[in-house]
């Protein structure tokens, strides 16, 4: 009897305390984007030719796993790669369609004739669904992050990439997707690719990034209102990177302006140099983060998907909680003394 009362009290007490960070539950994860989210698709499609490994890590555009891999691990998922241009991948945990060089449209700045853009990736997903005559899983998480390659490739009108991202989210929603995580862009002018071009290039890329993120924020807000039933979360990578650049020591970095990988000329080069401690650098090459930078993005994404990250409502003070705990324990004991026992079953869901 005492054990039952204590157990009841503990449950009540645990419920009243602020909840620990527990991410929302998703049964699958589907990823659409570019090299920032590519865990090896371009490497597979080019038969291991690009990105060169080493110095790049096992087909990633970095020195280690990319952020969506770290996020999937936190969520207990393992999305498959898409392995050919017809889709060609299936997994009980979802599929990662992200491809290095993908623009927000249909083109690709690496090998346009072979590799997809964001809209083409979604077409691949449609073909996967068509093969089984199914709609998209409404319980899965759908990640969209693109746009950087548009501006690196010469796009000067942010309305175009923003509209493409909006079309991507809308297309996935119409297929049955409901849970979205959409990331904005870090300031491209603050990456080595921007800084190396001088102040005019750096400032120009930063201005494009700012206009892109402003337009994306308004567009996503509009989609949240117009698409009934959508659960759309924004991922503010821009603020994260600006914070890391401004407070590099706080984030464990010693260098936030240069690339760790030096003197590398893609697609193949044997004369490259690698810094002594990649984890102390924010950037691996001219535009891609190190594995340490990717981990920061994964942590931010996990926090964005965590219900406890939202403001708590009506959380009792510790003294009040203890008082309710005592009342709950005594009440439970009183009920057990004066009411006959009944068989019961409790179902819990993770």
C-alpha positions in Angstrom: 0.0 0.0 0.0 2.8 2.5 0.9 4.6 1.7 -2.3 1.4 2.4 -4.3 0.9 5.8 -2.5 4.6 6.7 -3.0 4.3 5.8 -6.7 1.2 7.9 -7.1 2.8 10.8 -5.3 6.0 10.5 -7.5 3.9 10.6 -10.7 2.0 13.7 -9.5 5.2 15.4 -8.4 7.0 14.6 -11.8 4.0 15.9 -13.7 4.0 19.2 -11.9 7.7 19.9 -12.3 8.9 21.6 -15.6 9.1 18.9 -18.2 12.5 17.8 -19.5 13.3 18.2 -23.2 11.6 15.4 -25.0 11.2 15.9 -28.7 7.9 15.3 -30.5 7.5 11.8 -31.7 7.8 11.1 -35.5 7.7 7.7 -37.1 9.8 8.7 -40.1 11.9 11.6 -41.4 12.1 12.9 -45.0 14.7 15.4 -46.0 14.9 17.7 -49.0 17.7 20.1 -49.7 21.3 20.6 -50.8 24.8 19.7 -49.6 24.1 21.0 -46.1 21.8 18.0 -45.6 23.3 15.5 -48.0 24.6 12.4 -46.2 26.1 10.8 -49.4 23.6 11.0 -52.2 25.9 12.9 -54.6 28.8 10.6 -53.7 26.6 7.6 -54.6 25.3 9.2 -57.8 28.8 10.1 -59.0 30.1 6.6 -58.2 32.3 8.0 -55.4 33.9 10.7 -57.6 32.6 13.7 -55.6 33.0 14.9 -53.0 36.5 13.5 -52.8 37.0 11.2 -49.8 39.3 12.0 -48.1 39.5 14.9 -47.3 35.7 14.9 -47.1 34.1 12.4 -44.8 32.5 9.3 -46.4 30.7 11.3 -49.1 29.5 14.2 -46.9 30.3 17.8 -47.7 32.1 18.1 -44.3 34.6 16.4 -42.1 31.9 14.3 -40.4 28.2 13.5 -40.3 25.8 16.3 -41.3 23.2 17.8 -39.0 20.2 15.7 -40.2 22.1 12.6 -39.3 22.7 13.8 -35.8 19.1 14.9 -35.6 17.8 11.5 -36.8 19.9 9.9 -34.2 18.4 12.0 -31.5 14.9 11.1 -32.8 15.8 7.4 -33.0 15.5 7.3 -36.8 17.8 6.2 -39.6 16.5 7.6 -43.0 17.8 5.8 -46.1 19.6 7.5 -48.9 17.9 7.8 -52.2 20.1 5.7 -54.4 19.2 6.6 -58.0 17.3 9.1 -60.1 14.1 7.1 -60.0 13.9 7.3 -56.2 15.1 3.8 -55.5 15.2 3.9 -51.7 12.9 2.8 -49.0 13.2 2.7 -45.2 10.8 2.3 -42.3 12.5 5.4 -40.9 12.1 7.6 -44.0 14.4 8.8 -46.9 16.9 11.6 -47.3 16.6 13.1 -50.8 19.0 16.0 -50.2 21.6 16.4 -52.9 24.7 18.6 -53.0 24.5 21.4 -55.5 20.7 21.5 -55.5 19.1 24.8 -56.0 15.6 25.6 -54.8 14.3 24.9 -58.3 15.0 22.0 -60.6 18.6 22.7 -61.4 21.9 21.7 -59.8 25.1 23.8 -59.8 27.4 20.7 -59.7 26.2 18.5 -62.5 22.9 19.8 -63.8 22.4 16.9 -66.2 22.8 14.3 -63.5 21.9 15.7 -60.1 18.5 17.1 -58.9 17.3 20.4 -57.6 14.8 20.7 -54.7 11.7 20.4 -56.9 13.2 17.3 -58.6 13.8 15.7 -55.2 10.1 16.1 -54.4 9.3 14.5 -57.8 11.4 11.5 -56.7 9.4 11.4 -53.5 6.2 11.4 -55.5 7.4 8.5 -57.5 8.2 6.6 -54.3 4.6 7.1 -53.2 3.2 6.2 -56.6 5.0 2.9 -56.5 2.9 1.9 -53.5 -0.2 4.0 -54.3 0.1 5.8 -50.9 -0.1 9.3 -49.6 2.7 10.9 -47.6 2.8 9.8 -43.9 1.1 12.5 -41.9 3.0 11.4 -38.7 6.4 11.9 -40.3 8.7 14.9 -40.1 9.5 16.7 -43.4 12.7 18.9 -43.5 13.3 21.5 -46.2 16.5 23.5 -46.4 17.6 25.1 -49.6 18.4 28.4 -51.3 22.1 28.9 -50.7 23.1 27.5 -54.1 20.7 29.8 -55.8 22.7 32.8 -54.6 26.1 31.2 -55.1 25.0 30.4 -58.6 24.1 34.0 -59.4 20.4 34.5 -58.4 19.8 38.1 -57.3 16.1 38.0 -56.8 15.3 36.4 -53.4 11.6 36.2 -54.3 12.4 33.2 -56.7 14.0 30.9 -54.1 11.5 31.8 -51.5 8.6 31.0 -53.9 10.3 27.7 -54.8 10.6 26.8 -51.1 6.9 27.7 -50.6 6.0 25.5 -53.6 8.0 22.6 -52.1 6.2 22.8 -48.8 2.8 23.1 -50.5 3.5 20.2 -52.8 4.5 18.0 -49.8 1.4 19.2 -47.9 -0.8 18.2 -50.8 0.8 14.8 -50.8 -0.3 14.3 -47.2 2.7 15.7 -45.2 1.8 17.7 -42.1 4.9 18.2 -39.9 7.5 20.5 -41.3 10.9 22.0 -40.3 12.1 24.7 -42.7 15.5 26.4 -42.2 16.6 29.8 -43.2 20.1 30.7 -44.4 23.2 31.8 -42.5 24.7 35.0 -43.8 26.6 33.8 -46.9 28.8 36.8 -46.8 30.2 35.8 -43.5 31.3 32.4 -44.8 34.8 32.1 -46.3 33.3 32.1 -49.8 31.9 35.5 -49.1 34.8 37.0 -47.2 37.3 35.9 -49.8 35.6 38.1 -52.4 36.1 41.3 -50.5 33.6 43.7 -48.8 31.5 44.2 -51.9 30.9 40.5 -52.4 30.5 39.9 -48.7 28.0 42.7 -48.2 26.1 41.7 -51.3 25.7 38.1 -50.2 24.6 39.2 -46.7 22.0 41.5 -48.2 20.6 38.7 -50.3 20.6 36.4 -47.3 18.7 39.0 -45.2 16.1 39.5 -48.0 15.7 35.8 -48.4 15.2 35.2 -44.7 12.7 38.1 -44.4 10.7 36.8 -47.4 10.9 33.2 -46.1 9.7 34.1 -42.6 6.6 35.9 -44.1 5.9 33.2 -46.5 6.0 30.4 -43.9 3.7 32.5 -41.6 1.3 32.7 -44.5 1.5 28.9 -45.2 0.8 28.2 -41.5 -2.5 30.1 -41.8 -3.6 29.0 -45.3 -2.8 25.3 -45.1 -5.2 23.9 -42.6 -3.7 21.3 -40.3 -0.1 22.1 -41.1 2.5 22.0 -38.2 5.3 24.2 -39.5 8.3 25.1 -37.5 11.1 27.5 -38.6 14.7 26.8 -37.9 16.7 30.0 -37.4 20.2 28.9 -38.5 21.0 32.5 -39.3 20.8 33.7 -35.6 22.7 30.5 -34.5 25.6 31.2 -36.8 25.8 34.9 -36.1 25.8 34.1 -32.4 28.6 31.5 -32.9 30.6 34.1 -35.0 30.2 36.8 -32.4 30.8 34.6 -29.4 33.1 31.9 -30.8 34.8 31.0 -27.5 31.4 30.3 -25.9 30.7 27.8 -28.7 34.2 26.2 -28.5 35.6 27.7 -31.7 38.9 29.5 -32.2 38.3 30.3 -35.9 34.9 31.3 -37.4 36.1 33.1 -40.6 38.5 30.7 -42.3 38.0 27.2 -43.7 39.7 24.2 -42.1 40.3 22.6 -45.5 42.8 24.7 -47.4 44.2 24.8 -50.9 41.6 22.4 -52.2 40.5 22.7 -55.8 37.4 20.5 -56.4 36.5 18.0 -57.7 39.9 16.3 -57.2 43.0 17.6 -55.5 45.9 15.9 -53.7 47.6 19.1 -52.5 45.0 20.1 -49.9 45.8 20.9 -46.3 43.6 20.3 -43.2 43.8 22.3 -40.0 45.1 20.6 -36.9 41.8 20.8 -35.0 38.7 20.8 -37.2 36.3 21.0 -34.3 37.7 24.4 -33.4 36.6 25.8 -36.8 33.1 26.7 -37.7 33.7 26.2 -41.5 35.1 23.1 -43.1 35.5 24.6 -46.5 34.4 27.8 -48.2 30.7 27.3 -47.5 30.1 24.1 -45.5 30.2 23.8 -41.7 32.5 21.4 -39.9 30.9 18.5 -38.1 31.0 20.7 -34.9 29.0 23.3 -36.8 26.6 20.7 -38.0 26.1 19.5 -34.4 25.0 23.0 -33.4 22.4 22.9 -36.1 21.2 19.5 -35.0 20.9 20.7 -31.4 18.9 23.7 -32.5 16.6 21.6 -34.5 16.0 19.1 -31.7 15.2 22.0 -29.4 12.7 23.4 -32.0 11.0 20.0 -32.1 10.9 19.8 -28.3 7.5 20.7 -26.7 9.3 21.7 -23.5 11.0 24.5 -25.4 7.7 26.3 -25.5 6.6 28.5 -22.6 5.3 26.5 -19.7 1.8 27.5 -18.5 0.6 27.5 -14.9 3.6 25.6 -13.4 3.1 25.5 -9.6 5.9 26.8 -7.4 7.9 24.0 -5.6 6.1 24.6 -2.3 2.7 24.4 -4.0 3.8 21.3 -5.9 4.8 19.6 -2.6 1.5 20.6 -1.1 -0.5 19.1 -4.0 1.8 16.0 -3.8 0.9 15.5 -0.2 -2.8 16.0 -0.9 -2.6 13.6 -3.8 -0.8 11.0 -1.8 -3.3 11.3 1.1 -6.2 11.3 -1.3 -5.0 8.2 -3.0 -4.6 6.5 0.3 -8.1 7.6 1.4 -9.6 6.3 -1.8 -8.0 3.0 -1.3 -9.2 2.7 2.2 -12.9 3.5 1.5 -13.5 2.1 -2.0 -13.3 -1.5 -3.1 -10.5 -2.5 -5.4 -11.1 -2.5 -9.1 -9.1 -4.0 -11.9 -7.6 -1.4 -14.1 -5.2 -1.0 -17.0 -3.1 1.9 -18.0 -1.9 2.5 -21.5 1.0 4.7 -22.1 2.3 6.1 -25.4 5.8 7.2 -26.1 
